Amino acid sequence: MKLQIKEFAELTGVSVRTLHYYDEIGLLKPSFVDEQNGYRFYNEASLERMQEILFYRELDFSLKSIGEILASPNYDKQQELAERKRLLTLKKDRLERLIAALEQAEKGEITMSAFDNSEYESARQQYEDEAKQRWATRTLIRKVKQRLPTIPKINGTTFSP
């Protein structure tokens, strides 16, 4: 599969400008750029990554957070999909409560509890913090292990991984 940027934008529901920006910040690079005309092309792997980005965006993650999570060499897609499903379910439950509150409002009743979003917000923030920490820690450990052979002896002790 090879899609031009316009086709990819239409398929994913984002603007061409958004795709240019994602390329600019390194979040989603085209699979191929034609050197003669500068056209950007996307493939199936691009589509899969865009889906992951859109799931995170739906959960109100910042682009920076998304980039940090997806850039981790230890990123566990299955684990992350399960957690995103849990968060989206919490979001769905809140929307169902809001719809029920609207139906009650149509009958002249007032319900304020439907506006409570604290369970979802708390779970989302905890997930984002844990994901950033998990992937940042693993990345830091990997970088330290890579650098250890270059660290000189200190007080006669050679450090090794």
C-alpha positions as CSV (number, residue, x, y, z in Angstrom):
1,M,0.0,0.0,0.0
2,K,1.3,3.4,-1.0
3,L,-0.9,6.5,-0.3
4,Q,-0.2,10.1,-1.2
5,I,-0.5,12.5,1.7
6,K,-4.0,13.7,0.6
7,E,-5.3,10.1,0.4
8,F,-3.7,9.3,3.8
9,A,-5.3,12.4,5.3
10,E,-8.7,11.5,4.0
11,L,-8.4,7.9,5.2
12,T,-7.3,8.9,8.7
13,G,-9.5,12.0,9.1
14,V,-6.7,14.4,9.8
15,S,-5.7,17.4,7.7
16,V,-2.7,17.5,5.3
17,R,-1.4,20.3,7.4
18,T,-1.5,18.1,10.5
19,L,0.5,15.4,8.7
20,H,3.1,18.0,7.7
21,Y,3.3,19.1,11.4
22,Y,3.6,15.5,12.6
23,D,6.4,15.0,10.1
24,E,8.1,18.3,11.3
25,I,8.1,17.2,14.9
26,G,9.0,13.6,14.1
27,L,5.8,12.0,15.4
28,L,4.8,10.5,12.1
29,K,7.3,10.5,9.2
30,P,6.2,9.6,5.7
31,S,7.4,6.2,4.6
32,F,8.8,7.8,1.4
33,V,9.4,11.3,0.0
34,D,9.8,11.7,-3.7
35,E,13.0,13.6,-4.1
36,Q,11.9,15.1,-7.5
37,N,8.6,16.6,-6.4
38,G,8.7,16.4,-2.6
39,Y,5.5,14.4,-2.5
40,R,5.0,12.5,0.8
41,F,3.8,8.9,0.7
42,Y,2.5,6.7,3.6
43,N,2.3,2.9,3.9
44,E,0.6,0.4,6.2
45,A,3.1,0.9,9.0
46,S,2.3,4.6,8.8
47,L,-1.4,3.8,9.1
48,E,-0.8,1.7,12.1
49,R,1.3,4.4,13.9
50,M,-1.4,7.0,13.0
51,Q,-4.0,4.8,14.6
52,E,-1.9,4.7,17.8
53,I,-1.5,8.5,17.7
54,L,-5.2,9.0,17.3
55,F,-6.0,6.7,20.2
56,Y,-3.8,8.7,22.4
57,R,-5.2,12.0,21.1
58,E,-8.7,10.7,21.8
59,L,-7.5,10.3,25.4
60,D,-6.2,13.9,25.5
61,F,-2.5,13.1,25.5
62,S,-0.2,15.9,24.4
63,L,1.8,15.3,21.2
64,K,5.0,15.4,23.2
65,S,3.7,12.7,25.5
66,I,2.6,10.6,22.6
67,G,6.0,11.0,21.0
68,E,7.9,10.0,24.1
69,I,5.8,6.9,24.7
70,L,5.9,5.7,21.0
71,A,9.6,6.4,20.8
72,S,10.5,4.0,23.5
73,P,12.4,1.0,22.3
74,N,10.5,-1.0,25.0
75,Y,7.1,0.1,23.9
76,D,4.6,-2.8,24.5
77,K,1.8,-2.3,22.1
78,Q,-0.5,-5.0,23.5
79,Q,-0.2,-3.7,27.1
80,E,-0.8,-0.1,25.9
81,L,-3.9,-1.2,23.8
82,A,-5.4,-2.8,26.9
83,E,-4.9,0.3,29.0
84,R,-6.3,2.6,26.3
85,K,-9.3,0.4,26.0
86,R,-9.9,0.7,29.7
87,L,-9.6,4.5,29.5
88,L,-11.9,4.8,26.5
89,T,-14.5,2.6,28.4
90,L,-14.4,5.1,31.3
91,K,-14.9,7.9,28.8
92,K,-17.8,6.1,27.1
93,D,-19.4,5.5,30.5
94,R,-19.3,9.2,31.2
95,L,-20.9,10.0,27.9
96,E,-23.7,7.6,28.6
97,R,-24.2,9.4,32.0
98,L,-24.3,12.7,30.2
99,I,-26.9,11.4,27.7
100,A,-29.0,10.1,30.6
101,A,-28.8,13.6,32.2
102,L,-29.9,15.2,29.0
103,E,-32.9,12.9,28.9
104,Q,-33.7,13.8,32.5
105,A,-33.3,17.6,31.7
106,E,-35.8,17.2,28.9
107,K,-38.2,16.0,31.6
108,G,-37.4,19.1,33.8
109,E,-35.1,17.2,36.2
110,I,-31.7,18.5,37.2
111,T,-28.8,16.0,37.5
112,M,-25.3,17.3,38.2
113,S,-23.5,14.0,38.9
114,A,-23.2,13.3,35.2
115,F,-20.6,16.0,34.9
116,D,-18.2,14.3,37.2
117,N,-15.2,13.3,35.1
118,S,-12.8,12.8,38.0
119,E,-12.5,9.0,37.6
120,Y,-11.5,9.2,34.0
121,E,-9.2,12.2,34.5
122,S,-7.5,10.5,37.4
123,A,-7.0,7.2,35.5
124,R,-5.8,9.0,32.4
125,Q,-3.3,11.1,34.3
126,Q,-2.0,8.1,36.2
127,Y,-1.7,6.1,33.0
128,E,0.2,9.0,31.3
129,D,2.5,9.4,34.2
130,E,3.2,5.7,34.5
131,A,3.7,5.3,30.7
132,K,6.2,8.2,30.6
133,Q,8.0,6.9,33.6
134,R,8.1,3.3,32.4
135,W,9.4,4.2,28.9
136,A,11.7,6.9,30.2
137,T,13.2,4.6,32.8
138,R,13.8,1.8,30.3
139,T,15.3,4.2,27.8
140,L,17.6,5.7,30.5
141,I,18.8,2.2,31.6
142,R,19.5,1.3,28.0
143,K,21.5,4.5,27.4
144,V,23.5,4.1,30.6
145,K,24.4,0.5,29.6
146,Q,25.5,1.7,26.2
147,R,27.7,4.4,27.8
148,L,29.3,2.2,30.5
149,P,32.1,0.9,28.4
150,T,33.2,4.5,27.7
151,I,33.4,5.5,31.3
152,P,37.0,5.5,32.5
153,K,38.3,3.9,35.7
154,I,37.4,5.8,38.9
155,N,39.6,5.1,41.9
156,G,41.0,2.1,40.1
157,T,37.6,0.5,39.5
158,T,36.5,-0.2,35.9
159,F,32.8,0.0,35.3
160,S,31.2,-2.5,33.0
161,P,27.6,-3.4,32.0
